[in-house]
Amino acid sequence: MRALTIVLAEDSVLLREGLTSLLRHFGHDVAAAVGDAEALRHEALARQPDVVVTDVRMPPGFSDEGLRAALSLRADRPQLPILVLSQYVEQTYATELIDAGRSAGTGYLLKDRVGEVAEFVDALVRVADGHTVIDPEVVRQLLDRRRDPVSRLTPREREVLGLVAEGRSNAAIARRLVVTEAAVAKHIAGILTKLDLPPDADDHRRVLAVLAYLRA
């Protein structure tokens, strides 16, 4: 696992210090750990990190400052990988951030649903490497905004879509669901057809296409 240079934004002092220690334990360099959106933007532009990790709700308003700062950073540095780690799904800006990350790594994980430390660190590395990693619950809430097309999906197709959104390959999905890769490919083709989306061999683009559709 390569060592990453990270800028971290989290308003909770205990969680900020805990994440900093955790990431350093895994060999990564936390170049800056800050508690507000303005400091996040300043440090990320000054230090040019491999990846930014940010919460959504931060001072001074505790609404969506962290996510808006991430969008601002993407506007200035489109290739900057960003991982949002939050308790909340901010639907409007979440979709915009993911859509803006067509050529850069993007992640959106929910704090309460991170079950394994190693899994979180692996997700961070994948985002830094340019992949898209999205918690299935985030996908569900975003998809709920467009009930009609999503209602066409079968329960299995919804399950497959959640795994695709995590950035899993067809082979990884097949192992998780104990089915063949051919079955996974068939499910994905069906999902894209039902959502009126063109098939694409690139998993990263496939997830972004689904989420971009939500903005239509």
GROMACS elastic network, one bead per residue, 0.5 to 0.9 nm:
[ bonds ]
;  ai    aj funct       b0    kb
    1    26     6  0.89188   500
    1    27     6  0.87005   500
    1   122     6  0.88181   500
    1   125     6  0.79674   500
    2    27     6  0.82455   500
    2    28     6  0.81270   500
    2   125     6  0.81102   500
    3    26     6  0.82558   500
    3    27     6  0.57824   500
    3    29     6  0.70226   500
    3   125     6  0.89445   500
    4    27     6  0.79275   500
    4    29     6  0.59845   500
    4    30     6  0.81124   500
    4    49     6  0.78308   500
    4    50     6  0.58920   500
    4    51     6  0.74084   500
    4   125     6  0.78214   500
    4   128     6  0.79692   500
    5    28     6  0.62832   500
    5    30     6  0.59030   500
    5    31     6  0.61910   500
    5    47     6  0.88329   500
    5    48     6  0.84366   500
    5    49     6  0.50649   500
    5    50     6  0.51933   500
    5    51     6  0.68035   500
    5    52     6  0.87992   500
    6    23     6  0.88652   500
    6    28     6  0.74115   500
    6    29     6  0.60617   500
    6    31     6  0.57195   500
    6    32     6  0.71194   500
    6    33     6  0.85542   500
    6    44     6  0.86909   500
    6    47     6  0.89971   500
    6    48     6  0.88605   500
    6    49     6  0.53102   500
    6    50     6  0.60438   500
    6    51     6  0.52860   500
    6    52     6  0.57508   500
    6    53     6  0.72902   500
    7    29     6  0.87747   500
    7    30     6  0.59539   500
    7    31     6  0.57318   500
    7    33     6  0.60520   500
    7    34     6  0.80170   500
    7    40     6  0.73875   500
    7    43     6  0.70413   500
    7    44     6  0.61677   500
    7    47     6  0.80356   500
    7    48     6  0.86635   500
    7    49     6  0.62384   500
    7    50     6  0.83449   500
    7    51     6  0.67563   500
    7    53     6  0.63532   500
    7    54     6  0.83609   500
    8    16     6  0.76263   500
    8    19     6  0.84346   500
    8    20     6  0.78370   500
    8    30     6  0.70661   500
    8    31     6  0.81617   500
    8    32     6  0.61882   500
    8    34     6  0.62672   500
    8    35     6  0.85503   500
    8    40     6  0.73847   500
    8    44     6  0.89002   500
    8    51     6  0.87723   500
    8    52     6  0.59815   500
    8    54     6  0.59158   500
    8    55     6  0.87659   500
    9    16     6  0.73840   500
    9    32     6  0.82985   500
    9    33     6  0.57806   500
    9    35     6  0.55739   500
    9    36     6  0.66078   500
    9    37     6  0.72654   500
    9    39     6  0.81646   500
    9    40     6  0.58938   500
    9    52     6  0.79374   500
    9    53     6  0.61845   500
    9    55     6  0.63337   500
    9    58     6  0.86167   500
    9    66     6  0.77109   500
   10    13     6  0.73830   500
   10    15     6  0.71609   500
   10    16     6  0.54088   500
   10    33     6  0.75313   500
   10    34     6  0.63746   500
   10    35     6  0.50834   500
   10    36     6  0.70765   500
   10    37     6  0.88971   500
   10    53     6  0.83466   500
   10    54     6  0.61448   500
   10    55     6  0.55684   500
   10    56     6  0.86836   500
   10    57     6  0.87325   500
   10    58     6  0.73053   500
   10    66     6  0.86240   500
   10    85     6  0.89157   500
   11    14     6  0.89282   500
   11    15     6  0.81128   500
   11    16     6  0.70941   500
   11    34     6  0.73149   500
   11    36     6  0.61445   500
   11    55     6  0.78188   500
   11    57     6  0.82148   500
   11    58     6  0.58915   500
   11    59     6  0.71907   500
   12    15     6  0.53668   500
   12    16     6  0.59251   500
   12    17     6  0.85303   500
   12    35     6  0.71802   500
   13    16     6  0.50506   500
   13    17     6  0.60535   500
   13    18     6  0.83870   500
   13    35     6  0.75603   500
   14    17     6  0.52901   500
   14    18     6  0.60004   500
   14    19     6  0.85860   500
   15    19     6  0.59915   500
   15    20     6  0.83963   500
   16    19     6  0.52903   500
   16    20     6  0.61354   500
   16    21     6  0.86953   500
   16    33     6  0.68425   500
   16    34     6  0.78285   500
   16    35     6  0.79319   500
   17    20     6  0.50315   500
   17    21     6  0.61949   500
   17    22     6  0.85260   500
   17    33     6  0.80079   500
   18    21     6  0.52465   500
   18    22     6  0.60892   500
   18    23     6  0.86333   500
   19    23     6  0.60307   500
   19    24     6  0.84594   500
   20    23     6  0.53488   500
   20    24     6  0.61866   500
   20    25     6  0.85402   500
   20    29     6  0.86869   500
   20    30     6  0.63105   500
   20    33     6  0.72343   500
   21    24     6  0.51856   500
   21    25     6  0.60471   500
   21    26     6  0.87978   500
   21    30     6  0.87987   500
   22    25     6  0.50590   500
   22    26     6  0.66003   500
   22    28     6  0.89359   500
   22   117     6  0.84045   500
   22   121     6  0.89829   500
   23    26     6  0.52001   500
   23    27     6  0.66331   500
   23    28     6  0.54712   500
   23    29     6  0.73823   500
   23    30     6  0.72149   500
   23   121     6  0.75189   500
   24    29     6  0.59626   500
   24    30     6  0.68430   500
   25    28     6  0.72958   500
   26   118     6  0.89381   500
   26   121     6  0.79894   500
   29    32     6  0.87962   500
   30    33     6  0.68123   500
   30    49     6  0.89817   500
   31    43     6  0.85725   500
   31    47     6  0.73860   500
   31    49     6  0.76623   500
   32    40     6  0.84700   500
   32    43     6  0.67147   500
   32    44     6  0.83589   500
   32    47     6  0.83344   500
   33    40     6  0.81865   500
   33    43     6  0.88101   500
   34    37     6  0.81824   500
   34    39     6  0.61452   500
   34    40     6  0.62292   500
   34    43     6  0.83781   500
   35    38     6  0.88597   500
   35    39     6  0.71900   500
   35    40     6  0.77060   500
   35    58     6  0.73508   500
   35    59     6  0.75964   500
   36    39     6  0.55746   500
   36    40     6  0.63223   500
   36    41     6  0.89740   500
   36    58     6  0.55984   500
   36    59     6  0.53384   500
   36    60     6  0.74723   500
   36    65     6  0.80580   500
   36    66     6  0.74387   500
   37    41     6  0.62819   500
   37    42     6  0.86679   500
   37    54     6  0.86681   500
   37    58     6  0.64230   500
   37    59     6  0.69627   500
   37    60     6  0.84501   500
   37    65     6  0.58201   500
   37    66     6  0.51879   500
   37    67     6  0.84921   500
   37    68     6  0.82946   500
   37    69     6  0.58752   500
   37    70     6  0.85910   500
   38    41     6  0.53037   500
   38    42     6  0.63116   500
   38    43     6  0.87154   500
   38    59     6  0.89265   500
   38    65     6  0.86344   500
   38    66     6  0.87191   500
   38    69     6  0.74425   500
   39    42     6  0.50478   500
   39    43     6  0.60070   500
   39    44     6  0.83563   500
   40    43     6  0.53523   500
   40    44     6  0.59515   500
   40    45     6  0.85056   500
   40    52     6  0.86575   500
   40    54     6  0.81295   500
   40    66     6  0.80330   500
   40    69     6  0.73677   500
   40    70     6  0.85408   500
   41    44     6  0.52955   500
   41    45     6  0.61953   500
   41    46     6  0.85238   500
   41    69     6  0.61839   500
   41    70     6  0.76868   500
   41    72     6  0.78982   500
   41    73     6  0.65629   500
   42    45     6  0.54730   500
   42    46     6  0.61122   500
   42    47     6  0.85725   500
   43    46     6  0.50080   500
   43    47     6  0.57680   500
   43    48     6  0.80250   500
   43    49     6  0.88668   500
   44    47     6  0.54428   500
   44    48     6  0.56481   500
   44    49     6  0.63808   500
   44    51     6  0.88360   500
   44    52     6  0.72416   500
   44    73     6  0.77257   500
   45    48     6  0.56330   500
   45    49     6  0.82856   500
   45    73     6  0.75915   500
   45    76     6  0.84914   500
   45    77     6  0.83655   500
   46    49     6  0.87022   500
   48    51     6  0.85175   500
   48    80     6  0.84633   500
   49    52     6  0.68698   500
   49    80     6  0.80385   500
   49    81     6  0.88575   500
   50    80     6  0.71904   500
   50    81     6  0.68817   500
   50   128     6  0.62031   500
   50   129     6  0.88588   500
   51    80     6  0.64872   500
   51    82     6  0.56567   500
   51    83     6  0.73863   500
   51   105     6  0.84803   500
   51   124     6  0.80204   500
   51   125     6  0.86250   500
   51   127     6  0.76611   500
   51   128     6  0.54787   500
   52    70     6  0.82947   500
   52    80     6  0.76709   500
   52    81     6  0.63987   500
   52    83     6  0.61012   500
   52    84     6  0.82450   500
   52   128     6  0.86744   500
   53    81     6  0.88618   500
   53    82     6  0.60162   500
   53    84     6  0.57825   500
   53    85     6  0.67676   500
   53   124     6  0.83951   500
   54    66     6  0.61579   500
   54    67     6  0.74759   500
   54    70     6  0.77219   500
   54    82     6  0.77144   500
   54    83     6  0.64801   500
   54    84     6  0.50159   500
   54    85     6  0.59114   500
   54    86     6  0.77509   500
   55    58     6  0.69808   500
   55    64     6  0.87551   500
   55    65     6  0.86933   500
   55    66     6  0.56444   500
   55    67     6  0.71928   500
   55    83     6  0.87576   500
   55    84     6  0.57287   500
   55    85     6  0.51568   500
   55    87     6  0.81712   500
   55    88     6  0.89187   500
   56    62     6  0.81178   500
   56    63     6  0.72216   500
   56    64     6  0.51852   500
   56    65     6  0.63062   500
   56    68     6  0.81405   500
   56    84     6  0.69869   500
   56    85     6  0.74472   500
   56    86     6  0.58740   500
   56    87     6  0.81494   500
   56    88     6  0.72434   500
   56    89     6  0.83373   500
   56    90     6  0.75640   500
   57    61     6  0.77483   500
   57    65     6  0.58280   500
   57    66     6  0.58484   500
   57    67     6  0.76807   500
   57    86     6  0.78876   500
   57    87     6  0.88946   500
   57    88     6  0.82453   500
   58    61     6  0.66761   500
   58    63     6  0.66374   500
   58    64     6  0.69255   500
   58    65     6  0.55524   500
   58    66     6  0.57752   500
   59    62     6  0.50756   500
   59    63     6  0.81253   500
   59    65     6  0.71376   500
   59    66     6  0.85656   500
   60    63     6  0.84950   500
   60    65     6  0.79491   500
   61    64     6  0.79030   500
   61    65     6  0.72747   500
   62    65     6  0.68038   500
   62    66     6  0.87300   500
   63    66     6  0.83420   500
   64    67     6  0.55175   500
   64    68     6  0.62236   500
   64    69     6  0.86450   500
   64    90     6  0.72950   500
   64    93     6  0.82297   500
   65    68     6  0.51559   500
   65    69     6  0.60511   500
   65    70     6  0.86010   500
   66    69     6  0.50928   500
   66    70     6  0.62784   500
   66    71     6  0.88140   500
   66    84     6  0.85395   500
   67    71     6  0.63494   500
   67    72     6  0.86564   500
   67    84     6  0.75339   500
   67    90     6  0.82313   500
   67    93     6  0.67234   500
   67    94     6  0.74826   500
   67    97     6  0.79369   500
   68    71     6  0.50378   500
   68    72     6  0.62043   500
   68    73     6  0.86310   500
   68    93     6  0.71335   500
   68    97     6  0.87564   500
   69    73     6  0.61703   500
   69    74     6  0.86029   500
   70    73     6  0.50555   500
   70    74     6  0.62031   500
   70    75     6  0.86776   500
   70    82     6  0.71605   500
   70    84     6  0.85694   500
   70    97     6  0.76240   500
   71    75     6  0.62674   500
   71    76     6  0.88092   500
   71    93     6  0.80209   500
   71    96     6  0.78871   500
   71    97     6  0.59459   500
   71   100     6  0.79167   500
   72    75     6  0.50949   500
   72    76     6  0.65079   500
   72    77     6  0.86123   500
   73    76     6  0.51211   500
   73    77     6  0.58277   500
   73    78     6  0.75899   500
   73    80     6  0.76263   500
   74    79     6  0.71906   500
   74    80     6  0.63169   500
   74    81     6  0.84836   500
   74    82     6  0.84736   500
   74    97     6  0.80804   500
   74   100     6  0.73052   500
   74   101     6  0.78143   500
   75    78     6  0.57577   500
   75   100     6  0.84047   500
   76    80     6  0.89819   500
   77    80     6  0.56484   500
   78    81     6  0.84522   500
   78   100     6  0.78225   500
   78   101     6  0.73455   500
   78   103     6  0.76001   500
   78   104     6  0.69633   500
   79   101     6  0.77571   500
   79   103     6  0.64285   500
   79   105     6  0.77149   500
   79   130     6  0.85815   500
   80   101     6  0.85596   500
   80   104     6  0.61852   500
   80   105     6  0.72585   500
   80   106     6  0.87999   500
   80   128     6  0.83400   500
   80   130     6  0.89877   500
   81   101     6  0.79788   500
   81   104     6  0.55016   500
   81   106     6  0.57512   500
   81   107     6  0.82419   500
   81   127     6  0.61211   500
   81   128     6  0.53968   500
   81   129     6  0.79437   500
   81   130     6  0.66797   500
   81   131     6  0.87213   500
   82    97     6  0.89727   500
   82   101     6  0.86407   500
   82   104     6  0.82201   500
   82   105     6  0.63539   500
   82   106     6  0.51209   500
   82   107     6  0.62823   500
   82   108     6  0.85553   500
   82   124     6  0.88304   500
   82   127     6  0.70600   500
   82   128     6  0.76426   500
   83   105     6  0.80072   500
   83   106     6  0.57331   500
   83   108     6  0.57784   500
   83   109     6  0.75711   500
   83   123     6  0.87593   500
   83   124     6  0.68593   500
   83   127     6  0.68437   500
   83   128     6  0.85527   500
   83   133     6  0.83977   500
   84    94     6  0.89572   500
   84   106     6  0.80395   500
   84   107     6  0.58502   500
   84   109     6  0.61765   500
   84   110     6  0.82452   500
   85    88     6  0.87323   500
   85   107     6  0.81062   500
   85   108     6  0.60630   500
   85   110     6  0.57550   500
   85   111     6  0.60361   500
   86    89     6  0.75213   500
   86   108     6  0.77996   500
   86   109     6  0.65238   500
   86   110     6  0.50565   500
   86   111     6  0.54032   500
   86   112     6  0.83945   500
   87   109     6  0.84022   500
   87   110     6  0.52704   500
   87   111     6  0.53842   500
   87   112     6  0.66088   500
   87   113     6  0.89194   500
   88   110     6  0.68771   500
   88   111     6  0.86045   500
   88   138     6  0.88169   500
   89    94     6  0.72149   500
   89   108     6  0.85917   500
   89   110     6  0.79243   500
   89   137     6  0.87477   500
   89   138     6  0.62157   500
   89   141     6  0.75952   500
   89   142     6  0.84862   500
   90    93     6  0.60370   500
   90    94     6  0.56603   500
   90    95     6  0.84975   500
   91    94     6  0.50777   500
   91    95     6  0.61407   500
   91    96     6  0.85899   500
   91   138     6  0.84242   500
   91   141     6  0.76140   500
   91   142     6  0.61819   500
   91   145     6  0.88474   500
   92    95     6  0.55912   500
   92    96     6  0.64478   500
   92    97     6  0.88415   500
   92   142     6  0.87451   500
   92   215     6  0.87156   500
   93    97     6  0.59815   500
   93    98     6  0.85292   500
   94    97     6  0.51726   500
   94    98     6  0.62277   500
   94    99     6  0.84991   500
   94   108     6  0.79550   500
   94   138     6  0.88579   500
   94   142     6  0.85667   500
   95    98     6  0.52277   500
   95    99     6  0.60101   500
   95   100     6  0.84578   500
   95   142     6  0.75885   500
   95   211     6  0.64527   500
   95   212     6  0.71615   500
   95   214     6  0.76128   500
   95   215     6  0.73515   500
   96    99     6  0.50843   500
   96   100     6  0.59983   500
   96   101     6  0.86553   500
   96   212     6  0.82284   500
   96   215     6  0.82053   500
   97   101     6  0.63091   500
   97   106     6  0.78467   500
   98   101     6  0.51269   500
   98   102     6  0.73614   500
   98   105     6  0.89768   500
   98   106     6  0.62857   500
   98   107     6  0.79420   500
   98   108     6  0.86582   500
   98   132     6  0.82564   500
   98   208     6  0.66968   500
   98   211     6  0.73477   500
   98   212     6  0.79788   500
   99   102     6  0.61318   500
   99   208     6  0.61610   500
   99   209     6  0.82030   500
   99   211     6  0.69788   500
   99   212     6  0.57113   500
   99   215     6  0.89895   500
  100   103     6  0.81181   500
  100   104     6  0.83748   500
  101   105     6  0.63656   500
  101   106     6  0.60151   500
  101   132     6  0.84542   500
  101   208     6  0.81558   500
  102   105     6  0.79833   500
  102   106     6  0.86244   500
  102   204     6  0.82123   500
  102   205     6  0.70717   500
  102   208     6  0.68763   500
  103   130     6  0.73350   500
  103   205     6  0.89856   500
  104   127     6  0.80821   500
  104   128     6  0.82742   500
  104   129     6  0.83185   500
  104   130     6  0.50121   500
  104   131     6  0.72311   500
  104   132     6  0.83116   500
  105   126     6  0.75848   500
  105   128     6  0.58132   500
  105   129     6  0.64886   500
  105   132     6  0.55575   500
  105   133     6  0.81957   500
  105   204     6  0.89839   500
  106   127     6  0.55834   500
  106   128     6  0.81451   500
  106   130     6  0.72403   500
  106   131     6  0.65261   500
  106   133     6  0.64466   500
  106   134     6  0.80018   500
  107   123     6  0.78051   500
  107   124     6  0.77479   500
  107   126     6  0.88651   500
  107   127     6  0.60989   500
  107   131     6  0.80488   500
  107   132     6  0.55915   500
  107   134     6  0.53705   500
  107   135     6  0.82067   500
  107   166     6  0.86750   500
  108   132     6  0.85492   500
  108   133     6  0.65125   500
  108   135     6  0.62267   500
  108   138     6  0.73764   500
  109   112     6  0.88867   500
  109   113     6  0.76253   500
  109   114     6  0.74278   500
  109   120     6  0.86629   500
  109   133     6  0.77268   500
  109   134     6  0.59759   500
  109   135     6  0.50985   500
  109   136     6  0.87896   500
  109   137     6  0.88301   500
  109   138     6  0.76475   500
  110   113     6  0.54427   500
  110   114     6  0.66629   500
  110   134     6  0.89723   500
  110   135     6  0.67162   500
  110   137     6  0.81317   500
  110   138     6  0.78129   500
  111   114     6  0.55850   500
  111   115     6  0.89027   500
  112   115     6  0.78753   500
  113   135     6  0.81664   500
  113   137     6  0.88741   500
  114   117     6  0.74365   500
  114   119     6  0.76882   500
  114   120     6  0.65890   500
  115   119     6  0.75606   500
  115   120     6  0.81133   500
  116   119     6  0.51203   500
  116   120     6  0.64441   500
  116   121     6  0.88597   500
  117   120     6  0.51933   500
  117   121     6  0.63614   500
  117   122     6  0.86190   500
  118   121     6  0.51137   500
  118   122     6  0.60332   500
  118   123     6  0.85529   500
  119   122     6  0.50406   500
  119   123     6  0.61670   500
  119   124     6  0.86717   500
  120   123     6  0.50603   500
  120   124     6  0.62802   500
  120   125     6  0.87734   500
  121   124     6  0.50142   500
  121   125     6  0.63127   500
  121   126     6  0.86803   500
  122   125     6  0.51418   500
  122   126     6  0.62312   500
  122   127     6  0.86921   500
  123   126     6  0.50746   500
  123   127     6  0.62278   500
  123   128     6  0.86272   500
  123   131     6  0.89483   500
  123   132     6  0.89133   500
  123   133     6  0.65351   500
  123   166     6  0.87724   500
  124   127     6  0.51614   500
  124   128     6  0.62212   500
  124   129     6  0.86381   500
  124   133     6  0.84879   500
  125   129     6  0.61584   500
  125   130     6  0.88231   500
  125   131     6  0.88785   500
  126   130     6  0.65336   500
  126   131     6  0.54607   500
  126   132     6  0.75354   500
  126   133     6  0.75126   500
  126   167     6  0.85677   500
  127   130     6  0.51850   500
  127   132     6  0.59804   500
  127   133     6  0.66112   500
  128   131     6  0.72629   500
  130   204     6  0.86062   500
  131   167     6  0.66711   500
  131   203     6  0.87678   500
  131   204     6  0.60733   500
  132   165     6  0.72421   500
  132   166     6  0.68714   500
  132   167     6  0.55150   500
  132   203     6  0.86402   500
  132   204     6  0.58103   500
  132   205     6  0.87429   500
  132   207     6  0.75341   500
  132   208     6  0.81252   500
  133   164     6  0.88733   500
  133   165     6  0.63235   500
  133   167     6  0.51447   500
  133   168     6  0.84521   500
  133   204     6  0.88525   500
  134   137     6  0.83452   500
  134   138     6  0.66914   500
  134   139     6  0.69707   500
  134   162     6  0.83551   500
  134   163     6  0.89209   500
  134   164     6  0.89220   500
  134   165     6  0.54504   500
  134   167     6  0.73947   500
  135   138     6  0.52979   500
  135   139     6  0.66000   500
  135   140     6  0.88351   500
  135   162     6  0.76654   500
  135   163     6  0.87592   500
  135   165     6  0.72625   500
  135   166     6  0.61401   500
  136   140     6  0.61065   500
  136   141     6  0.86952   500
  136   159     6  0.86621   500
  136   161     6  0.82701   500
  136   163     6  0.71014   500
  136   165     6  0.67459   500
  136   166     6  0.69332   500
  137   141     6  0.62373   500
  137   142     6  0.85769   500
  137   162     6  0.80768   500
  138   141     6  0.52793   500
  138   142     6  0.62162   500
  138   143     6  0.85173   500
  139   142     6  0.51279   500
  139   143     6  0.59358   500
  139   144     6  0.84620   500
  139   161     6  0.85611   500
  139   162     6  0.67759   500
  139   165     6  0.71622   500
  139   211     6  0.81042   500
  140   143     6  0.50996   500
  140   144     6  0.60550   500
  140   145     6  0.89632   500
  140   158     6  0.87711   500
  140   162     6  0.78353   500
  141   144     6  0.51041   500
  141   145     6  0.70205   500
  142   145     6  0.56373   500
  142   146     6  0.78032   500
  142   211     6  0.77327   500
  142   214     6  0.72912   500
  143   146     6  0.55639   500
  143   147     6  0.69024   500
  143   149     6  0.89164   500
  143   150     6  0.67565   500
  143   210     6  0.88592   500
  143   211     6  0.79374   500
  143   214     6  0.69472   500
  144   147     6  0.52883   500
  144   148     6  0.89580   500
  144   150     6  0.76025   500
  145   214     6  0.73214   500
  146   149     6  0.64873   500
  146   150     6  0.66767   500
  146   151     6  0.88056   500
  146   214     6  0.66316   500
  147   150     6  0.52866   500
  147   151     6  0.58293   500
  147   152     6  0.89179   500
  148   151     6  0.53114   500
  148   152     6  0.71471   500
  149   152     6  0.55971   500
  149   153     6  0.77226   500
  149   194     6  0.68812   500
  149   195     6  0.56376   500
  149   196     6  0.83713   500
  150   153     6  0.55982   500
  150   154     6  0.89258   500
  150   158     6  0.83355   500
  150   191     6  0.89698   500
  150   194     6  0.80281   500
  150   195     6  0.70323   500
  151   154     6  0.78434   500
  152   191     6  0.86828   500
  152   194     6  0.63662   500
  152   195     6  0.79824   500
  153   156     6  0.79598   500
  153   157     6  0.56879   500
  153   158     6  0.62172   500
  153   190     6  0.83362   500
  153   191     6  0.66773   500
  153   194     6  0.70290   500
  153   195     6  0.84731   500
  154   157     6  0.50787   500
  154   158     6  0.62882   500
  154   159     6  0.86864   500
  154   191     6  0.89185   500
  155   158     6  0.51027   500
  155   159     6  0.62991   500
  155   160     6  0.87466   500
  156   160     6  0.61983   500
  156   161     6  0.85517   500
  156   187     6  0.79889   500
  157   161     6  0.60193   500
  157   162     6  0.85853   500
  157   187     6  0.59381   500
  157   188     6  0.73407   500
  157   190     6  0.78242   500
  157   191     6  0.63871   500
  158   161     6  0.50014   500
  158   162     6  0.62666   500
  158   163     6  0.88208   500
  158   191     6  0.82706   500
  159   162     6  0.52124   500
  159   163     6  0.65602   500
  159   164     6  0.87961   500
  160   163     6  0.51722   500
  160   164     6  0.61791   500
  160   165     6  0.86165   500
  160   173     6  0.71885   500
  160   177     6  0.85706   500
  160   184     6  0.74731   500
  160   187     6  0.72033   500
  160   188     6  0.72570   500
  160   191     6  0.87825   500
  161   165     6  0.61439   500
  161   166     6  0.87488   500
  161   187     6  0.87992   500
  161   188     6  0.74349   500
  161   191     6  0.75507   500
  161   207     6  0.84095   500
  162   165     6  0.51138   500
  162   166     6  0.65445   500
  163   166     6  0.50748   500
  163   167     6  0.68741   500
  163   168     6  0.58916   500
  163   169     6  0.85545   500
  163   172     6  0.88133   500
  163   173     6  0.64773   500
  163   176     6  0.89289   500
  164   167     6  0.53026   500
  164   168     6  0.53225   500
  164   169     6  0.71325   500
  164   170     6  0.80331   500
  164   173     6  0.76616   500
  164   188     6  0.86016   500
  164   203     6  0.69317   500
  164   204     6  0.85220   500
  164   206     6  0.80657   500
  164   207     6  0.66316   500
  165   168     6  0.72938   500
  165   203     6  0.84155   500
  165   204     6  0.82768   500
  165   206     6  0.84822   500
  165   207     6  0.54474   500
  165   208     6  0.85286   500
  165   210     6  0.89767   500
  166   207     6  0.86182   500
  167   203     6  0.66424   500
  167   204     6  0.65838   500
  167   207     6  0.77859   500
  168   171     6  0.79535   500
  168   172     6  0.57601   500
  168   173     6  0.62171   500
  168   203     6  0.76193   500
  169   172     6  0.51160   500
  169   173     6  0.62123   500
  169   174     6  0.85438   500
  169   203     6  0.68226   500
  170   173     6  0.51065   500
  170   174     6  0.60839   500
  170   175     6  0.86739   500
  170   181     6  0.59250   500
  170   182     6  0.86221   500
  170   184     6  0.61927   500
  170   185     6  0.68581   500
  170   203     6  0.85026   500
  171   174     6  0.50486   500
  171   175     6  0.62976   500
  171   176     6  0.86936   500
  171   180     6  0.80886   500
  171   181     6  0.57345   500
  171   184     6  0.82305   500
  172   175     6  0.51439   500
  172   176     6  0.62130   500
  172   177     6  0.87001   500
  172   181     6  0.87317   500
  173   176     6  0.50381   500
  173   177     6  0.61298   500
  173   178     6  0.81741   500
  173   179     6  0.82807   500
  173   181     6  0.78583   500
  173   184     6  0.70517   500
  174   177     6  0.52980   500
  174   178     6  0.55495   500
  174   180     6  0.54931   500
  174   181     6  0.53618   500
  174   182     6  0.86055   500
  174   183     6  0.78318   500
  174   184     6  0.61890   500
  175   179     6  0.66966   500
  175   180     6  0.79181   500
  175   181     6  0.84817   500
  176   179     6  0.80232   500
  177   180     6  0.87144   500
  177   184     6  0.89565   500
  179   182     6  0.83071   500
  179   183     6  0.64552   500
  179   184     6  0.72842   500
  180   183     6  0.51894   500
  180   184     6  0.65554   500
  180   185     6  0.87952   500
  181   185     6  0.61431   500
  181   186     6  0.85587   500
  182   185     6  0.50722   500
  182   186     6  0.61931   500
  182   187     6  0.86916   500
  183   186     6  0.50589   500
  183   187     6  0.62572   500
  183   188     6  0.87007   500
  184   187     6  0.50739   500
  184   188     6  0.61992   500
  184   189     6  0.85859   500
  185   188     6  0.51314   500
  185   189     6  0.61298   500
  185   190     6  0.85744   500
  186   189     6  0.51295   500
  186   190     6  0.62089   500
  186   191     6  0.86872   500
  187   190     6  0.50475   500
  187   191     6  0.62018   500
  187   192     6  0.87518   500
  188   192     6  0.62249   500
  188   193     6  0.85119   500
  188   199     6  0.81849   500
  189   192     6  0.52839   500
  189   193     6  0.61559   500
  189   194     6  0.86467   500
  189   198     6  0.87349   500
  189   199     6  0.63547   500
  190   193     6  0.50776   500
  190   194     6  0.60618   500
  190   195     6  0.85131   500
  191   194     6  0.52247   500
  191   195     6  0.61151   500
  191   196     6  0.84673   500
  191   197     6  0.82350   500
  192   195     6  0.51936   500
  192   196     6  0.60162   500
  192   198     6  0.61574   500
  192   199     6  0.59895   500
  192   200     6  0.88849   500
  192   206     6  0.86060   500
  192   210     6  0.79954   500
  193   197     6  0.58636   500
  193   198     6  0.69875   500
  193   199     6  0.76893   500
  194   197     6  0.75994   500
  195   198     6  0.88830   500
  195   210     6  0.77897   500
  195   213     6  0.83651   500
  196   213     6  0.89781   500
  197   200     6  0.89503   500
  197   206     6  0.88776   500
  197   209     6  0.72193   500
  197   210     6  0.72973   500
  197   213     6  0.80697   500
  198   206     6  0.88503   500
  198   209     6  0.85980   500
  199   206     6  0.75219   500
  200   203     6  0.74442   500
  200   205     6  0.71360   500
  200   206     6  0.59530   500
  201   204     6  0.89947   500
  201   205     6  0.82152   500
  201   206     6  0.75605   500
  202   205     6  0.54272   500
  202   206     6  0.60833   500
  202   207     6  0.88749   500
  203   207     6  0.63682   500
  203   208     6  0.87459   500
  204   207     6  0.54975   500
  204   208     6  0.64915   500
  204   209     6  0.87337   500
  205   208     6  0.50233   500
  205   209     6  0.59498   500
  205   210     6  0.86565   500
  206   209     6  0.51007   500
  206   210     6  0.64534   500
  206   211     6  0.88326   500
  207   210     6  0.52744   500
  207   211     6  0.63847   500
  207   212     6  0.85603   500
  208   211     6  0.50894   500
  208   212     6  0.58193   500
  208   213     6  0.84190   500
  209   212     6  0.50313   500
  209   213     6  0.61786   500
  209   214     6  0.89842   500
  210   213     6  0.52602   500
  210   214     6  0.70332   500
  211   214     6  0.53044   500
  211   215     6  0.73958   500
  212   215     6  0.55536   500
  212   216     6  0.72176   500
  213   216     6  0.53603   500
